[in-house]
Amino acid sequence: MLIESLEAWGKTNGFYGIKLLSHPSRTAAHRFYENRGYAFTKDQKNFIKKFDC
């Protein structure tokens, strides 16, 4: 599975963890990550400003 390969690569290369971002409406994805040991940490607000070009 891709997520397992990513975790193994991260451990091998000295990373201390993985941060995932997921839209609040993606509840199936949240269950997927939680079932693999990922923990919910906080709600996040994203801001964007588009320029008229």
C-alpha positions in Angstrom: 0.0 0.0 0.0 1.3 3.5 -0.8 0.9 4.9 2.7 3.0 2.0 4.1 5.7 2.7 1.6 5.7 6.4 2.5 6.0 5.5 6.2 8.9 3.1 5.6 10.7 5.7 3.4 10.2 8.4 6.1 11.6 6.2 8.9 14.6 5.1 6.7 15.3 8.8 5.9 15.1 10.1 9.5 11.7 11.7 9.4 9.9 11.9 12.8 6.4 11.6 11.4 3.9 12.4 8.7 1.4 15.3 8.6 -1.7 14.7 6.5 -4.3 17.3 5.5 -7.8 16.2 4.8 -11.0 18.2 4.1 -13.5 17.9 6.9 -16.1 16.3 4.7 -13.8 13.3 3.8 -14.9 11.2 6.7 -14.0 7.9 5.0 -10.4 9.1 4.6 -10.3 10.1 8.2 -11.4 6.6 9.3 -8.7 5.2 6.9 -6.0 7.2 8.6 -7.2 6.6 12.1 -7.3 2.9 11.5 -3.6 3.1 10.5 -2.6 4.9 13.7 -2.9 8.5 12.7 -4.3 10.9 15.3 -6.5 13.9 14.7 -4.8 17.0 16.1 -6.8 20.1 15.3 -9.1 21.8 12.8 -7.3 23.9 10.3 -8.3 27.0 8.6 -6.9 27.8 5.2 -6.8 31.3 3.7 -6.3 32.3 0.1 -6.2 35.5 -1.7 -6.5 35.5 -5.5 -5.1 38.3 -7.6 -6.9 39.7 -10.7 -4.3 39.3 -13.4 
